[in-house]
């Protein structure tokens, strides 16, 4: 059974941000809370959005007290600002963190309670404010999803809070907004988007609708990613990445994710590894782990890759795994755990020594702790090959010296 509704209007193209005020007015906005992280403010992009709102005759207030991977504390700080300002429209202007934080604020401001009350699907108890999503990166696909990923500030557990009411009413995709991001952010978010396209295509929840979005996302992203890494000013490549990320977000909405994301979250929680680095590093190993179940699906994606060598007669899973590794390499990203600056573990984590160089035994303890955490991640439940803690541990071990 497919039960899917496209809830978000897409407005895409160069200088599409100039329509922000017009679109806000169409949604009945008068008092607009704009959620943007400090990096977006420093890049001058927040001010562009605020000026558009002002020129449309609307009042706005900015909330910037958030960082990468928004936490319950960030959301609560935003709720306090919202309760004072009393907005009738929200704008998430920035990367996935800004958009997710805006959704988190919306849940509590509109429905009350605390963010953990909305952990799961369909738990909003009242109508929510309309929201406009304006991504300044091409990666998370949050602009086309009903989910907000919010980390518990104390346990670091990521809570996926999803409800159709939380979906953005409009998503504005302006590739010019992505040009000011550092090369590392282009790489991290791009790899994240590529993992979204691949994982949604093979999950146990996949369907004809998610397949459409995942295929198109894969074609756009696999072509756009090398272009924006090699030439950051390539606007065509940036447009491919931004639209591909949005399509991948639609695929997530219909299909969910898999083991690579389950493995990535503990790396972020324990070792502070950026999400794109974590999920990208895990992806080649998960492809090989899943091969026995979805080799034919992987073959479809291989056939959609650009510039595939006709003489390459390897099985599809090996081609895909190697391609992901190559993408990591051209983006100067780590391909194995031991290449990470925070590996084996900082002092005080999983038995780390005072010098920050734990023994192999301590490192193994860390892997086991991460595997236990990975086994509890919601995305792992949709992986095409069932995986338990011992499977995740084996994958982590294989990633150490990759």
C-alpha positions in Angstrom: 0.0 0.0 0.0 1.2 3.5 -0.8 -0.2 6.4 1.2 1.8 9.5 0.1 0.9 13.1 -0.5 3.3 15.8 -1.8 2.8 18.5 0.8 5.6 21.0 -0.1 5.5 23.4 -3.0 8.9 23.7 -4.7 10.1 27.1 -6.0 13.5 26.6 -7.6 15.9 28.7 -9.6 18.6 31.3 -9.4 17.4 34.3 -7.2 14.3 32.4 -6.1 15.0 33.8 -2.6 13.6 37.1 -4.0 10.2 35.6 -3.9 10.4 34.9 -0.1 8.3 37.9 0.9 5.7 37.3 -1.7 5.3 33.6 -0.7 5.2 34.6 3.0 2.3 36.9 2.3 0.5 34.2 0.3 0.7 32.0 3.4 -0.9 34.8 5.5 2.2 35.7 7.4 2.4 39.0 9.3 4.9 38.2 12.1 7.7 35.9 10.9 10.3 34.0 13.0 13.4 33.3 10.9 15.5 30.4 12.2 19.1 30.6 11.0 22.4 29.3 12.4 25.2 31.8 13.1 27.1 30.7 10.0 24.2 31.7 7.8 24.1 35.0 9.6 27.9 35.5 9.1 27.6 34.7 5.4 25.0 37.5 5.0 22.2 35.1 3.8 20.0 35.6 6.8 19.9 39.4 6.1 18.9 38.7 2.5 15.9 36.8 3.8 15.1 39.3 6.4 15.2 42.1 3.8 12.8 40.2 1.6 10.4 39.9 4.5 10.7 43.6 5.4 10.2 44.7 1.8 6.9 42.7 1.7 5.7 44.8 4.7 6.0 42.0 7.2 7.6 42.0 10.6 10.4 39.5 11.4 12.6 38.3 14.2 15.7 36.1 13.9 16.6 33.2 16.1 20.2 32.1 15.9 20.9 30.2 19.1 21.6 26.8 17.5 24.5 24.8 16.1 24.9 21.7 13.9 22.7 18.8 15.1 20.2 20.9 17.0 19.4 19.7 20.5 16.4 19.9 22.8 18.1 22.9 24.5 18.3 24.8 21.2 14.6 24.0 20.4 13.5 25.2 23.9 15.4 28.4 23.5 13.6 29.0 20.2 10.2 28.3 21.8 10.9 30.9 24.4 11.6 33.5 21.7 8.5 32.4 19.8 6.3 32.7 22.9 7.5 36.3 23.3 7.3 37.3 19.6 4.1 35.3 18.8 4.8 34.5 15.1 2.2 33.4 12.6 4.8 32.0 10.1 8.2 30.2 10.5 11.1 30.3 8.1 13.9 27.8 8.3 16.7 29.5 6.5 20.0 27.5 6.4 21.1 23.9 6.4 19.3 21.0 7.8 20.0 22.2 11.4 18.1 25.4 10.8 15.1 23.7 9.2 15.0 20.9 11.7 15.2 23.4 14.6 12.4 25.4 13.1 10.2 22.3 12.9 11.1 21.4 16.5 10.1 24.9 17.6 6.8 24.5 15.7 5.9 21.3 17.4 6.2 22.7 20.9 5.0 26.2 20.2 1.9 24.9 18.4 1.1 21.8 20.4 2.8 22.3 23.8 4.8 19.8 25.8 8.4 18.8 25.1 10.1 17.6 21.9 10.3 14.0 23.1 6.5 13.9 23.1 6.7 14.0 19.3 9.3 11.4 18.8 7.8 9.0 16.3 5.2 9.7 13.6 1.9 11.6 13.6 2.0 12.8 17.2 1.2 16.5 16.7 -1.9 17.4 18.7 -3.0 20.6 17.0 -2.6 22.6 13.7 0.9 23.9 13.3 2.2 27.2 11.9 2.9 27.3 8.1 6.6 27.1 7.4 8.9 28.1 4.5 12.1 26.1 4.1 15.0 27.8 2.4 18.0 25.4 2.3 21.5 27.0 1.9 23.1 23.6 1.5 22.3 20.6 -0.7 22.2 17.6 1.6 19.6 16.8 4.3 16.5 17.1 2.2 14.7 18.5 5.3 12.9 21.0 3.1 10.8 18.2 1.7 10.4 16.1 4.8 7.9 16.1 7.6 10.6 15.0 10.1 12.8 17.0 12.4 15.9 15.3 13.8 16.5 16.7 17.3 19.2 15.3 19.6 18.6 15.0 23.3 21.0 17.5 24.9 21.9 15.0 27.7 21.8 11.5 26.2 22.7 12.6 22.6 20.1 10.3 21.2 18.7 11.6 18.0 14.9 11.8 18.0 13.1 11.7 14.7 9.9 13.7 15.1 7.6 13.4 12.1 4.1 14.6 11.3 2.5 15.8 8.1 1.6 19.0 9.8 5.3 19.7 10.3 6.0 19.7 6.5 7.1 23.0 5.0 4.3 24.6 3.0 7.0 26.0 0.5 10.6 25.1 -0.2 12.7 27.7 -2.0 15.7 26.2 -3.8 18.1 28.9 -4.9 21.5 27.5 -5.9 23.1 30.9 -5.4 22.6 30.5 -1.7 24.9 27.5 -1.6 27.9 29.2 -3.2 29.1 30.9 0.0 29.4 27.6 2.0 32.9 26.3 2.7 34.1 23.4 0.5 34.0 21.1 3.4 30.3 21.8 3.9 29.6 21.3 0.2 31.3 17.9 0.5 29.7 16.8 3.8 26.1 17.7 2.7 26.6 16.3 -0.8 27.7 12.9 0.5 24.7 12.9 2.9 22.4 13.5 0.0 24.0 10.7 -2.1 23.5 8.3 0.8 19.8 9.3 1.0 19.3 8.5 -2.6 20.9 5.1 -2.3 19.4 4.0 1.0 15.9 5.0 0.1 16.1 2.9 -3.1 16.7 -0.3 -1.2 14.9 -0.1 2.2 12.2 -2.6 3.1 9.7 0.3 2.9 10.5 1.2 -0.6 7.7 1.6 -3.1 7.0 2.9 -6.6 6.7 6.5 -5.4 10.0 6.5 -3.5 11.7 4.7 -6.4 10.8 7.6 -8.7 12.3 10.2 -6.4 15.4 8.1 -5.4 16.3 7.4 -9.1 16.0 11.0 -10.1 17.9 12.1 -7.0 20.7 9.6 -7.8 21.1 10.8 -11.4 21.2 14.4 -10.4 23.5 14.0 -7.4 25.9 11.5 -9.0 26.5 14.0 -11.8 26.4 17.2 -9.7 28.7 16.1 -6.8 32.0 15.8 -8.7 31.2 19.1 -10.5 30.7 21.2 -7.3 33.8 19.6 -5.7 36.0 20.3 -8.6 34.5 23.7 -9.5 32.6 25.3 -6.5 31.2 28.1 -8.7 29.5 25.7 -11.1 25.9 26.8 -10.7 24.5 24.0 -12.9 26.2 21.5 -10.7 24.8 23.3 -7.6 21.3 23.3 -9.1 21.7 19.5 -9.7 22.7 19.0 -6.1 20.0 21.2 -4.6 17.2 19.6 -6.6 18.6 16.1 -6.1 18.8 16.7 -2.3 15.1 17.8 -2.3 14.1 14.7 -4.3 16.0 12.5 -2.0 14.1 14.1 0.9 10.9 13.1 -0.8 12.2 9.6 -1.2 13.0 9.5 2.6 9.4 10.6 3.3 8.1 7.7 1.4 10.8 5.1 2.1 12.9 5.8 5.1 16.7 5.1 5.5 18.9 2.2 6.5 21.9 0.9 8.3 24.4 3.5 7.1 22.5 6.1 9.0 22.1 3.9 12.1 25.9 3.5 12.1 26.5 7.2 11.6 24.6 8.5 14.6 26.9 6.9 17.2 30.0 8.2 15.5 28.5 11.7 15.9 27.5 11.1 19.5 30.7 9.5 20.6 33.4 11.0 18.4 31.8 14.3 17.2 32.1 13.2 13.6 30.1 15.4 11.2 27.1 13.5 10.0 28.0 13.6 6.3 31.5 12.2 7.1 30.0 9.5 9.3 27.4 8.3 7.0 29.6 8.5 3.9 32.3 6.5 5.6 29.8 3.8 6.6 28.1 3.6 3.2 30.6 1.4 1.2 30.6 -1.2 4.0 26.9 -1.2 4.3 26.6 -1.7 0.5 28.7 -4.8 0.8 26.8 -6.0 3.8 23.5 -5.6 1.9 24.7 -7.1 -1.4 23.2 -10.5 -0.9 19.7 -9.0 -0.5 19.6 -6.2 -3.0 22.3 -6.8 -5.6 19.7 -6.4 -8.4 18.6 -3.0 -7.0 22.3 -1.9 -6.8 22.7 -2.9 -10.5 19.9 -0.5 -11.4 21.8 2.4 -9.7 25.1 1.4 -11.3 23.4 1.6 -14.8 22.4 5.2 -13.9 25.9 6.3 -13.0 27.6 8.7 -15.4 30.8 7.6 -17.2 30.6 4.0 -16.2 33.5 2.1 -17.8 32.1 -0.6 -20.2 35.0 -2.9 -19.3 34.0 -2.9 -15.6 32.5 -6.3 -15.1 32.5 -6.4 -11.3 29.3 -7.0 -9.4 27.2 -3.9 -8.8 27.8 -3.7 -5.1 31.5 -3.5 -5.5 31.2 -0.8 -8.2 28.9 1.2 -5.9 31.1 0.7 -2.9 34.2 1.8 -4.8 32.4 4.8 -6.3 31.4 6.0 -2.8 34.9 5.6 -1.6 36.2 7.6 -4.6 33.7 10.4 -3.9 35.0 10.6 -0.3 38.6 10.7 -1.6 38.0 13.5 -4.1 36.3 15.5 -1.4 39.3 15.0 1.0 37.1 13.1 3.5 38.2 10.1 5.6 37.4 6.6 4.4 38.2 4.8 7.6 37.9 5.3 11.4 41.6 5.5 12.0 41.9 8.5 9.7 39.6 10.5 11.9 41.2 13.2 14.1 39.2 11.9 17.1 40.0 8.3 16.7 40.7 6.0 18.7 38.9 8.2 21.2 39.2 11.4 23.1 40.2 11.2 26.8 37.3 10.0 29.0 35.3 8.3 26.3 34.8 4.5 26.5 37.8 4.1 28.7 40.2 6.5 27.0 43.5 7.1 28.6 44.5 10.5 30.1 46.8 11.0 27.2 43.9 10.6 24.7 45.4 7.4 23.2 43.4 4.5 24.6 44.6 0.9 24.2 43.2 -1.4 21.6 41.1 -2.8 24.3 39.6 0.6 25.0 39.0 1.2 21.3 37.2 -2.1 21.1 35.1 -1.1 24.0 34.2 2.0 22.1 33.2 0.0 19.0 31.0 -2.2 21.1 29.3 0.8 22.7 28.7 2.3 19.3 27.3 -1.0 18.0 24.8 -1.2 20.8 23.7 2.4 20.1 23.5 1.7 16.4 21.2 -1.3 17.0 18.7 1.1 18.7 18.5 3.6 15.9 15.2 3.8 14.1 16.6 3.8 10.6 18.2 0.4 11.0 14.8 -1.2 11.2 14.3 -0.5 7.5 17.6 -1.9 6.2 17.1 -4.5 3.5 19.3 -7.0 5.4 18.3 -7.3 9.1 21.2 -6.2 11.3 21.8 -6.7 15.0 24.4 -5.2 17.3 26.9 -7.9 16.3 26.5 -7.0 12.7 27.0 -3.4 13.4 30.1 -4.2 15.4 31.5 -6.2 12.5 30.9 -3.3 10.1 32.7 -0.9 12.5 35.6 -3.2 12.7 35.9 -3.4 8.9 35.9 0.4 8.8 38.8 0.9 11.1 41.6 0.7 8.5 39.6 1.2 5.3 
